């Protein structure tokens, strides 16, 4: 795998994490600490979706270049999108435990 592809994935994840952090702060999507929390102050939620988006984008790129079979790319991308959607809804408080 070329080094620039890893660097590009890192930069994309970094930018998306910052954008999602600003989104969470603006819409008050915060994880308020409780007795089970590992942090002491309210923390923005939803930053993990940046890694899923970066991963799915990378998979699509590898599929378009022929490095991976389209069946594998689509299976992994669809599964990743579902996981991201469930995580996003959970971060916004729409899924009960």
Backbone atoms as SQL, in Angstrom:
CREATE TABLE atoms (id INTEGER PRIMARY KEY, chain TEXT, resi INTEGER, resn TEXT, atom TEXT, x REAL, y REAL, z REAL);
INSERT INTO atoms VALUES
  (1, 'A', 1, 'UNK', 'N', 0.855, -1.179, 0.000),
  (2, 'A', 1, 'UNK', 'CA', 0.000, 0.000, 0.000),
  (3, 'A', 1, 'UNK', 'C', 0.899, 1.240, 0.000),
  (4, 'A', 2, 'UNK', 'N', 0.636, 2.179, -0.879),
  (5, 'A', 2, 'UNK', 'CA', 1.463, 3.385, -0.945),
  (6, 'A', 2, 'UNK', 'C', 1.347, 4.215, 0.335),
  (7, 'A', 3, 'UNK', 'N', 2.463, 4.831, 0.730),
  (8, 'A', 3, 'UNK', 'CA', 2.489, 5.638, 1.956),
  (9, 'A', 3, 'UNK', 'C', 1.535, 6.817, 1.860),
  (10, 'A', 4, 'UNK', 'N', 1.374, 7.382, 0.664),
  (11, 'A', 4, 'UNK', 'CA', 0.521, 8.565, 0.515),
  (12, 'A', 4, 'UNK', 'C', -0.940, 8.234, 0.769),
  (13, 'A', 5, 'UNK', 'N', -1.332, 6.985, 0.531),
  (14, 'A', 5, 'UNK', 'CA', -2.714, 6.591, 0.794),
  (15, 'A', 5, 'UNK', 'C', -2.993, 6.571, 2.300),
  (16, 'A', 6, 'UNK', 'N', -2.056, 6.070, 3.067),
  (17, 'A', 6, 'UNK', 'CA', -2.199, 6.105, 4.528),
  (18, 'A', 6, 'UNK', 'C', -2.205, 7.541, 5.040),
  (19, 'A', 7, 'UNK', 'N', -1.332, 8.377, 4.479),
  (20, 'A', 7, 'UNK', 'CA', -1.289, 9.781, 4.883),
  (21, 'A', 7, 'UNK', 'C', -2.608, 10.476, 4.549),
  (22, 'A', 8, 'UNK', 'N', -3.149, 10.219, 3.371),
  (23, 'A', 8, 'UNK', 'CA', -4.423, 10.807, 2.959),
  (24, 'A', 8, 'UNK', 'C', -5.556, 10.363, 3.884),
  (25, 'A', 9, 'UNK', 'N', -5.561, 9.091, 4.266),
  (26, 'A', 9, 'UNK', 'CA', -6.583, 8.589, 5.194),
  (27, 'A', 9, 'UNK', 'C', -6.454, 9.278, 6.548),
  (28, 'A', 10, 'UNK', 'N', -5.234, 9.470, 7.026),
  (29, 'A', 10, 'UNK', 'CA', -5.008, 10.163, 8.292),
  (30, 'A', 10, 'UNK', 'C', -5.533, 11.592, 8.232),
  (31, 'A', 11, 'UNK', 'N', -5.204, 12.306, 7.170),
  (32, 'A', 11, 'UNK', 'CA', -5.644, 13.699, 7.022),
  (33, 'A', 11, 'UNK', 'C', -7.169, 13.776, 6.931),
  (34, 'A', 12, 'UNK', 'N', -7.784, 12.895, 6.164),
  (35, 'A', 12, 'UNK', 'CA', -9.241, 12.891, 6.040),
  (36, 'A', 12, 'UNK', 'C', -9.899, 12.625, 7.392),
  (37, 'A', 13, 'UNK', 'N', -9.405, 11.636, 8.137),
  (38, 'A', 13, 'UNK', 'CA', -9.967, 11.332, 9.457),
  (39, 'A', 13, 'UNK', 'C', -9.779, 12.510, 10.409),
  (40, 'A', 14, 'UNK', 'N', -8.636, 13.167, 10.343),
  (41, 'A', 14, 'UNK', 'CA', -8.352, 14.331, 11.199),
  (42, 'A', 14, 'UNK', 'C', -9.343, 15.463, 10.908),
  (43, 'A', 15, 'UNK', 'N', -9.533, 15.774, 9.644),
  (44, 'A', 15, 'UNK', 'CA', -10.442, 16.860, 9.245),
  (45, 'A', 15, 'UNK', 'C', -11.882, 16.524, 9.624),
  (46, 'A', 16, 'UNK', 'N', -12.306, 15.304, 9.336),
  (47, 'A', 16, 'UNK', 'CA', -13.679, 14.910, 9.666),
  (48, 'A', 16, 'UNK', 'C', -13.919, 14.897, 11.174),
  (49, 'A', 17, 'UNK', 'N', -12.930, 14.471, 11.954),
  (50, 'A', 17, 'UNK', 'CA', -13.081, 14.475, 13.412),
  (51, 'A', 17, 'UNK', 'C', -13.281, 15.895, 13.918),
  (52, 'A', 18, 'UNK', 'N', -12.506, 16.842, 13.406),
  (53, 'A', 18, 'UNK', 'CA', -12.676, 18.243, 13.801),
  (54, 'A', 18, 'UNK', 'C', -14.038, 18.785, 13.413),
  (55, 'A', 19, 'UNK', 'N', -14.484, 18.449, 12.204),
  (56, 'A', 19, 'UNK', 'CA', -15.796, 18.920, 11.747),
  (57, 'A', 19, 'UNK', 'C', -16.916, 18.320, 12.591),
  (58, 'A', 20, 'UNK', 'N', -16.813, 17.037, 12.902),
  (59, 'A', 20, 'UNK', 'CA', -17.840, 16.393, 13.719),
  (60, 'A', 20, 'UNK', 'C', -17.803, 16.889, 15.160),
  (61, 'A', 21, 'UNK', 'N', -16.636, 17.255, 15.653),
  (62, 'A', 21, 'UNK', 'CA', -16.539, 17.842, 16.992),
  (63, 'A', 21, 'UNK', 'C', -17.275, 19.176, 17.027),
  (64, 'A', 22, 'UNK', 'N', -17.046, 20.008, 16.012),
  (65, 'A', 22, 'UNK', 'CA', -17.748, 21.298, 15.946),
  (66, 'A', 22, 'UNK', 'C', -19.258, 21.093, 15.832),
  (67, 'A', 23, 'UNK', 'N', -19.672, 20.106, 15.043),
  (68, 'A', 23, 'UNK', 'CA', -21.093, 19.772, 14.903),
  (69, 'A', 23, 'UNK', 'C', -21.676, 19.385, 16.263),
  (70, 'A', 24, 'UNK', 'N', -20.980, 18.517, 16.988),
  (71, 'A', 24, 'UNK', 'CA', -21.467, 18.059, 18.294),
  (72, 'A', 24, 'UNK', 'C', -21.549, 19.214, 19.288),
  (73, 'A', 25, 'UNK', 'N', -20.568, 20.084, 19.287),
  (74, 'A', 25, 'UNK', 'CA', -20.592, 21.230, 20.201),
  (75, 'A', 25, 'UNK', 'C', -21.726, 22.185, 19.850),
  (76, 'A', 26, 'UNK', 'N', -21.952, 22.425, 18.569),
  (77, 'A', 26, 'UNK', 'CA', -23.001, 23.355, 18.139),
  (78, 'A', 26, 'UNK', 'C', -24.394, 22.822, 18.445),
  (79, 'A', 27, 'UNK', 'N', -24.560, 21.513, 18.411),
  (80, 'A', 27, 'UNK', 'CA', -25.884, 20.909, 18.627),
  (81, 'A', 27, 'UNK', 'C', -26.019, 20.252, 20.000),
  (82, 'A', 28, 'UNK', 'N', -25.025, 20.499, 20.853),
  (83, 'A', 28, 'UNK', 'CA', -25.020, 19.993, 22.222),
  (84, 'A', 28, 'UNK', 'C', -25.167, 18.465, 22.268),
  (85, 'A', 29, 'UNK', 'N', -24.471, 17.785, 21.372),
  (86, 'A', 29, 'UNK', 'CA', -24.434, 16.323, 21.380),
  (87, 'A', 29, 'UNK', 'C', -23.231, 15.940, 22.241),
  (88, 'A', 30, 'UNK', 'N', -23.478, 15.911, 23.555),
  (89, 'A', 30, 'UNK', 'CA', -22.398, 15.740, 24.519),
  (90, 'A', 30, 'UNK', 'C', -22.633, 14.504, 25.379),
  (91, 'A', 31, 'UNK', 'N', -21.545, 13.898, 25.785),
  (92, 'A', 31, 'UNK', 'CA', -21.592, 12.797, 26.741),
  (93, 'A', 31, 'UNK', 'C', -21.288, 13.394, 28.107),
  (94, 'A', 32, 'UNK', 'N', -22.309, 13.471, 28.946),
  (95, 'A', 32, 'UNK', 'CA', -22.155, 14.049, 30.279),
  (96, 'A', 32, 'UNK', 'C', -21.653, 12.948, 31.210),
  (97, 'A', 33, 'UNK', 'N', -20.565, 13.212, 31.946),
  (98, 'A', 33, 'UNK', 'CA', -19.983, 12.175, 32.810),
  (99, 'A', 33, 'UNK', 'C', -20.948, 11.708, 33.899),
  (100, 'A', 34, 'UNK', 'N', -20.841, 10.428, 34.216),
  (101, 'A', 34, 'UNK', 'CA', -21.569, 9.861, 35.345),
  (102, 'A', 34, 'UNK', 'C', -20.608, 8.944, 36.096),
  (103, 'A', 35, 'UNK', 'N', -21.121, 8.136, 36.994),
  (104, 'A', 35, 'UNK', 'CA', -20.260, 7.284, 37.818),
  (105, 'A', 35, 'UNK', 'C', -19.468, 6.270, 36.984),
  (106, 'A', 36, 'UNK', 'N', -19.993, 5.855, 35.836),
  (107, 'A', 36, 'UNK', 'CA', -19.321, 4.859, 34.997),
  (108, 'A', 36, 'UNK', 'C', -18.393, 5.480, 33.960),
  (109, 'A', 37, 'UNK', 'N', -18.344, 6.789, 33.863),
  (110, 'A', 37, 'UNK', 'CA', -17.566, 7.460, 32.818),
  (111, 'A', 37, 'UNK', 'C', -16.075, 7.448, 33.126),
  (112, 'A', 38, 'UNK', 'N', -15.294, 7.491, 32.064),
  (113, 'A', 38, 'UNK', 'CA', -13.844, 7.577, 32.224),
  (114, 'A', 38, 'UNK', 'C', -13.348, 9.017, 32.144),
  (115, 'A', 39, 'UNK', 'N', -14.231, 9.956, 31.835),
  (116, 'A', 39, 'UNK', 'CA', -13.837, 11.357, 31.756),
  (117, 'A', 39, 'UNK', 'C', -14.593, 12.164, 32.812),
  (118, 'A', 40, 'UNK', 'N', -14.070, 13.359, 33.090),
  (119, 'A', 40, 'UNK', 'CA', -14.627, 14.187, 34.161),
  (120, 'A', 40, 'UNK', 'C', -15.448, 15.367, 33.659),
  (121, 'A', 41, 'UNK', 'N', -15.257, 15.760, 32.418),
  (122, 'A', 41, 'UNK', 'CA', -15.986, 16.903, 31.862),
  (123, 'A', 41, 'UNK', 'C', -16.819, 16.427, 30.668),
  (124, 'A', 42, 'UNK', 'N', -17.889, 17.159, 30.320),
  (125, 'A', 42, 'UNK', 'CA', -18.681, 16.777, 29.140),
  (126, 'A', 42, 'UNK', 'C', -17.805, 16.705, 27.887),
  (127, 'A', 43, 'UNK', 'N', -18.037, 15.669, 27.097),
  (128, 'A', 43, 'UNK', 'CA', -17.217, 15.395, 25.920),
  (129, 'A', 43, 'UNK', 'C', -18.115, 15.257, 24.694),
  (130, 'A', 44, 'UNK', 'N', -17.732, 15.876, 23.563),
  (131, 'A', 44, 'UNK', 'CA', -18.539, 15.736, 22.343),
  (132, 'A', 44, 'UNK', 'C', -18.619, 14.272, 21.904),
  (133, 'A', 45, 'UNK', 'N', -19.772, 13.882, 21.389),
  (134, 'A', 45, 'UNK', 'CA', -19.982, 12.524, 20.889),
  (135, 'A', 45, 'UNK', 'C', -19.935, 12.514, 19.365),
  (136, 'A', 46, 'UNK', 'N', -19.724, 11.348, 18.794),
  (137, 'A', 46, 'UNK', 'CA', -19.873, 11.171, 17.357),
  (138, 'A', 46, 'UNK', 'C', -18.611, 11.247, 16.537),
  (139, 'A', 47, 'UNK', 'N', -17.463, 11.489, 17.152),
  (140, 'A', 47, 'UNK', 'CA', -16.233, 11.614, 16.382),
  (141, 'A', 47, 'UNK', 'C', -15.796, 10.331, 15.707),
  (142, 'A', 48, 'UNK', 'N', -16.227, 9.202, 16.229),
  (143, 'A', 48, 'UNK', 'CA', -15.835, 7.916, 15.659),
  (144, 'A', 48, 'UNK', 'C', -16.341, 7.685, 14.253),
  (145, 'A', 49, 'UNK', 'N', -17.412, 8.370, 13.896),
  (146, 'A', 49, 'UNK', 'CA', -17.950, 8.186, 12.545),
  (147, 'A', 49, 'UNK', 'C', -16.953, 8.673, 11.487),
  (148, 'A', 50, 'UNK', 'N', -16.042, 9.567, 11.870),
  (149, 'A', 50, 'UNK', 'CA', -15.038, 10.032, 10.911),
  (150, 'A', 50, 'UNK', 'C', -14.148, 8.880, 10.455),
  (151, 'A', 51, 'UNK', 'N', -13.867, 7.940, 11.350),
  (152, 'A', 51, 'UNK', 'CA', -13.051, 6.789, 10.979),
  (153, 'A', 51, 'UNK', 'C', -13.816, 5.837, 10.065),
  (154, 'A', 52, 'UNK', 'N', -15.106, 5.690, 10.310),
  (155, 'A', 52, 'UNK', 'CA', -15.925, 4.832, 9.448),
  (156, 'A', 52, 'UNK', 'C', -16.009, 5.435, 8.048),
  (157, 'A', 53, 'UNK', 'N', -16.243, 6.745, 7.968),
  (158, 'A', 53, 'UNK', 'CA', -16.317, 7.414, 6.667),
  (159, 'A', 53, 'UNK', 'C', -14.993, 7.269, 5.921),
  (160, 'A', 54, 'UNK', 'N', -13.885, 7.476, 6.626),
  (161, 'A', 54, 'UNK', 'CA', -12.568, 7.344, 6.010),
  (162, 'A', 54, 'UNK', 'C', -12.330, 5.913, 5.537),
  (163, 'A', 55, 'UNK', 'N', -12.716, 4.940, 6.358),
  (164, 'A', 55, 'UNK', 'CA', -12.540, 3.532, 5.996),
  (165, 'A', 55, 'UNK', 'C', -13.359, 3.172, 4.761),
  (166, 'A', 56, 'UNK', 'N', -14.621, 3.577, 4.744),
  (167, 'A', 56, 'UNK', 'CA', -15.486, 3.268, 3.600),
  (168, 'A', 56, 'UNK', 'C', -14.966, 3.965, 2.339),
  (169, 'A', 57, 'UNK', 'N', -14.518, 5.214, 2.465),
  (170, 'A', 57, 'UNK', 'CA', -13.949, 5.924, 1.315),
  (171, 'A', 57, 'UNK', 'C', -12.708, 5.199, 0.802),
  (172, 'A', 58, 'UNK', 'N', -11.872, 4.723, 1.714),
  (173, 'A', 58, 'UNK', 'CA', -10.688, 3.964, 1.320),
  (174, 'A', 58, 'UNK', 'C', -11.042, 2.671, 0.614),
  (175, 'A', 59, 'UNK', 'N', -12.069, 1.989, 1.118),
  (176, 'A', 59, 'UNK', 'CA', -12.520, 0.755, 0.476),
  (177, 'A', 59, 'UNK', 'C', -13.027, 1.033, -0.938),
  (178, 'A', 60, 'UNK', 'N', -13.810, 2.104, -1.088),
  (179, 'A', 60, 'UNK', 'CA', -14.313, 2.456, -2.418),
  (180, 'A', 60, 'UNK', 'C', -13.164, 2.791, -3.366),
  (181, 'A', 61, 'UNK', 'N', -12.164, 3.503, -2.863),
  (182, 'A', 61, 'UNK', 'CA', -10.996, 3.833, -3.679),
  (183, 'A', 61, 'UNK', 'C', -10.277, 2.559, -4.122),
  (184, 'A', 62, 'UNK', 'N', -10.069, 1.642, -3.180),
  (185, 'A', 62, 'UNK', 'CA', -9.386, 0.390, -3.526),
  (186, 'A', 62, 'UNK', 'C', -10.200, -0.432, -4.523),
  (187, 'A', 63, 'UNK', 'N', -11.514, -0.363, -4.417),
  (188, 'A', 63, 'UNK', 'CA', -12.359, -1.051, -5.387),
  (189, 'A', 63, 'UNK', 'C', -12.273, -0.424, -6.761),
  (190, 'A', 64, 'UNK', 'N', -12.237, 0.903, -6.809),
  (191, 'A', 64, 'UNK', 'CA', -12.172, 1.600, -8.100),
  (192, 'A', 64, 'UNK', 'C', -10.835, 1.381, -8.793),
  (193, 'A', 65, 'UNK', 'N', -9.778, 1.183, -8.019),
  (194, 'A', 65, 'UNK', 'CA', -8.465, 0.962, -8.624),
  (195, 'A', 65, 'UNK', 'C', -8.209, -0.506, -8.945),
  (196, 'A', 66, 'UNK', 'N', -9.144, -1.379, -8.551),
  (197, 'A', 66, 'UNK', 'CA', -8.986, -2.798, -8.829),
  (198, 'A', 66, 'UNK', 'C', -8.165, -3.545, -7.796),
  (199, 'A', 67, 'UNK', 'N', -7.776, -2.888, -6.719),
  (200, 'A', 67, 'UNK', 'CA', -6.986, -3.548, -5.680),
  (201, 'A', 67, 'UNK', 'C', -7.826, -4.530, -4.867),
  (202, 'A', 68, 'UNK', 'N', -9.140, -4.321, -4.839),
  (203, 'A', 68, 'UNK', 'CA', -10.070, -5.225, -4.157),
  (204, 'A', 68, 'UNK', 'C', -11.232, -5.539, -5.085),
  (205, 'A', 69, 'UNK', 'N', -11.790, -6.726, -4.929),
  (206, 'A', 69, 'UNK', 'CA', -12.964, -7.112, -5.718),
  (207, 'A', 69, 'UNK', 'C', -14.167, -6.292, -5.269),
  (208, 'A', 70, 'UNK', 'N', -15.021, -5.918, -6.227),
  (209, 'A', 70, 'UNK', 'CA', -16.190, -5.086, -5.914),
  (210, 'A', 70, 'UNK', 'C', -17.139, -5.758, -4.933),
  (211, 'A', 71, 'UNK', 'N', -17.247, -7.078, -4.993),
  (212, 'A', 71, 'UNK', 'CA', -18.129, -7.777, -4.058),
  (213, 'A', 71, 'UNK', 'C', -17.656, -7.559, -2.620),
  (214, 'A', 72, 'UNK', 'N', -16.364, -7.650, -2.400),
  (215, 'A', 72, 'UNK', 'CA', -15.805, -7.421, -1.064),
  (216, 'A', 72, 'UNK', 'C', -15.981, -5.969, -0.653),
  (217, 'A', 73, 'UNK', 'N', -15.713, -5.056, -1.575),
  (218, 'A', 73, 'UNK', 'CA', -15.847, -3.629, -1.278),
  (219, 'A', 73, 'UNK', 'C', -17.280, -3.297, -0.890),
  (220, 'A', 74, 'UNK', 'N', -18.231, -3.757, -1.681),
  (221, 'A', 74, 'UNK', 'CA', -19.630, -3.429, -1.397),
  (222, 'A', 74, 'UNK', 'C', -20.102, -4.071, -0.095),
  (223, 'A', 75, 'UNK', 'N', -19.706, -5.298, 0.162),
  (224, 'A', 75, 'UNK', 'CA', -20.091, -5.948, 1.410),
  (225, 'A', 75, 'UNK', 'C', -19.562, -5.208, 2.623),
  (226, 'A', 76, 'UNK', 'N', -18.298, -4.843, 2.578),
  (227, 'A', 76, 'UNK', 'CA', -17.686, -4.134, 3.703),
  (228, 'A', 76, 'UNK', 'C', -18.229, -2.715, 3.805),
  (229, 'A', 77, 'UNK', 'N', -18.416, -2.033, 2.679),
  (230, 'A', 77, 'UNK', 'CA', -18.918, -0.654, 2.702),
  (231, 'A', 77, 'UNK', 'C', -20.349, -0.592, 3.233),
  (232, 'A', 78, 'UNK', 'N', -21.196, -1.516, 2.802),
  (233, 'A', 78, 'UNK', 'CA', -22.587, -1.523, 3.281),
  (234, 'A', 78, 'UNK', 'C', -22.629, -1.839, 4.771),
  (235, 'A', 79, 'UNK', 'N', -21.853, -2.824, 5.205),
  (236, 'A', 79, 'UNK', 'CA', -21.809, -3.153, 6.634),
  (237, 'A', 79, 'UNK', 'C', -21.280, -1.968, 7.440),
  (238, 'A', 80, 'UNK', 'N', -20.234, -1.319, 6.938),
  (239, 'A', 80, 'UNK', 'CA', -19.685, -0.146, 7.622),
  (240, 'A', 80, 'UNK', 'C', -20.678, 0.996, 7.698),
  (241, 'A', 81, 'UNK', 'N', -21.437, 1.198, 6.633),
  (242, 'A', 81, 'UNK', 'CA', -22.441, 2.269, 6.632),
  (243, 'A', 81, 'UNK', 'C', -23.538, 1.992, 7.658),
  (244, 'A', 82, 'UNK', 'N', -23.973, 0.738, 7.770),
  (245, 'A', 82, 'UNK', 'CA', -24.991, 0.388, 8.773),
  (246, 'A', 82, 'UNK', 'C', -24.456, 0.602, 10.186),
  (247, 'A', 83, 'UNK', 'N', -23.229, 0.180, 10.430),
  (248, 'A', 83, 'UNK', 'CA', -22.627, 0.372, 11.751),
  (249, 'A', 83, 'UNK', 'C', -22.513, 1.859, 12.063),
  (250, 'A', 84, 'UNK', 'N', -22.102, 2.655, 11.082),
  (251, 'A', 84, 'UNK', 'CA', -21.989, 4.100, 11.282),
  (252, 'A', 84, 'UNK', 'C', -23.345, 4.722, 11.577),
  (253, 'A', 85, 'UNK', 'N', -24.372, 4.304, 10.861),
  (254, 'A', 85, 'UNK', 'CA', -25.711, 4.844, 11.086),
  (255, 'A', 85, 'UNK', 'C', -26.204, 4.514, 12.493),
  (256, 'A', 86, 'UNK', 'N', -26.017, 3.287, 12.926),
  (257, 'A', 86, 'UNK', 'CA', -26.435, 2.899, 14.274),
  (258, 'A', 86, 'UNK', 'C', -25.658, 3.691, 15.323),
  (259, 'A', 87, 'UNK', 'N', -24.364, 3.862, 15.132),
  (260, 'A', 87, 'UNK', 'CA', -23.562, 4.660, 16.059),
  (261, 'A', 87, 'UNK', 'C', -23.998, 6.112, 16.090),
  (262, 'A', 88, 'UNK', 'N', -24.287, 6.678, 14.919),
  (263, 'A', 88, 'UNK', 'CA', -24.739, 8.069, 14.834),
  (264, 'A', 88, 'UNK', 'C', -26.058, 8.248, 15.574),
  (265, 'A', 89, 'UNK', 'N', -27.006, 7.344, 15.341),
  (266, 'A', 89, 'UNK', 'CA', -28.299, 7.429, 16.029),
  (267, 'A', 89, 'UNK', 'C', -28.133, 7.232, 17.533),
  (268, 'A', 90, 'UNK', 'N', -27.254, 6.339, 17.931),
  (269, 'A', 90, 'UNK', 'CA', -27.002, 6.118, 19.352),
  (270, 'A', 90, 'UNK', 'C', -26.397, 7.365, 19.995),
  (271, 'A', 91, 'UNK', 'N', -25.453, 8.004, 19.312),
  (272, 'A', 91, 'UNK', 'CA', -24.846, 9.227, 19.842),
  (273, 'A', 91, 'UNK', 'C', -25.861, 10.347, 19.989),
  (274, 'A', 92, 'UNK', 'N', -26.876, 10.347, 19.141),
  (275, 'A', 92, 'UNK', 'CA', -27.912, 11.378, 19.215),
  (276, 'A', 92, 'UNK', 'C', -29.057, 10.980, 20.144),
  (277, 'A', 93, 'UNK', 'N', -28.937, 9.830, 20.793),
  (278, 'A', 93, 'UNK', 'CA', -29.895, 9.425, 21.811),
  (279, 'A', 93, 'UNK', 'C', -31.162, 8.796, 21.307),
  (280, 'A', 94, 'UNK', 'N', -31.175, 8.250, 20.093),
  (281, 'A', 94, 'UNK', 'CA', -32.389, 7.681, 19.531),
  (282, 'A', 94, 'UNK', 'C', -32.476, 6.163, 19.684),
  (283, 'A', 95, 'UNK', 'N', -31.489, 5.558, 20.305),
  (284, 'A', 95, 'UNK', 'CA', -31.491, 4.107, 20.473),
  (285, 'A', 95, 'UNK', 'C', -31.414, 3.799, 21.964),
  (286, 'A', 96, 'UNK', 'N', -32.346, 2.987, 22.429),
  (287, 'A', 96, 'UNK', 'CA', -32.355, 2.584, 23.833),
  (288, 'A', 96, 'UNK', 'C', -31.393, 1.416, 24.040),
  (289, 'A', 97, 'UNK', 'N', -30.820, 1.350, 25.228),
  (290, 'A', 97, 'UNK', 'CA', -29.895, 0.252, 25.560),
  (291, 'A', 97, 'UNK', 'C', -30.638, -1.052, 25.727);
